[in-house]
Amino acid sequence: MGKKEFYNHLEGIIRDYTDVLLFGPTDAKTELFNIIKADHRFADIKIDVLDTDKMTENQQHAFVKKHFSGK
């Protein structure tokens, strides 16, 4: 699967949510965010983009839980 197909796949998933967190150590999250914000279908979805270091799966779960527990 190429990057465009992967982003399309993620867009399909993101459409099912009202609050989304894109995070990680690379610029891919920002690239995806820029694609999404240009699409009116995502206008009602709140998307946060945060830079993070590499994390284990458990650290990722804790990070997401902490992020959304404050909302």
C-alpha positions in Angstrom: 0.0 0.0 0.0 1.4 3.4 -1.0 1.3 6.5 1.1 -1.7 7.9 -0.8 -3.7 4.7 -0.3 -2.7 4.6 3.3 -3.9 8.2 3.9 -7.2 7.5 2.1 -7.6 4.5 4.4 -7.0 6.7 7.5 -9.4 9.3 6.1 -12.2 6.7 6.0 -11.6 5.8 9.6 -11.3 9.4 10.8 -14.7 10.3 9.3 -16.3 8.2 12.0 -15.1 10.4 14.9 -15.6 13.9 16.2 -12.2 14.2 18.0 -9.0 12.9 16.5 -5.4 13.0 17.7 -2.6 12.6 15.2 0.8 12.2 16.9 4.2 10.8 16.3 7.8 11.6 15.6 7.6 12.1 11.8 6.0 14.7 9.6 3.4 12.3 8.2 0.8 13.4 10.8 1.2 17.0 9.5 1.0 15.9 5.9 -2.2 13.9 6.6 -3.7 16.8 8.6 -3.0 19.3 5.7 -4.8 16.9 3.3 -7.7 16.5 5.7 -8.2 20.2 6.5 -8.5 20.9 2.7 -11.5 18.5 2.6 -14.9 20.0 3.6 -16.1 16.5 4.8 -13.8 16.9 7.8 -15.0 20.4 8.8 -16.8 19.2 11.9 -14.1 17.0 13.2 -11.7 18.5 15.8 -8.2 17.3 15.0 -5.2 17.8 17.2 -1.7 17.3 15.9 1.2 16.7 18.4 4.8 15.9 18.0 6.0 13.1 20.2 9.0 10.8 20.5 8.8 7.2 19.5 6.7 5.3 22.0 5.8 1.7 22.8 2.2 0.6 22.3 1.5 0.9 26.0 3.0 4.4 26.0 0.8 5.3 23.0 -2.4 4.1 24.8 -1.5 6.0 27.9 -0.7 9.2 25.9 -4.1 9.0 24.0 -6.0 8.3 27.2 -4.4 11.2 29.0 -5.0 13.5 26.0 -8.7 12.8 25.9 -9.3 12.6 29.6 -8.7 16.3 29.9 -11.5 17.1 27.4 
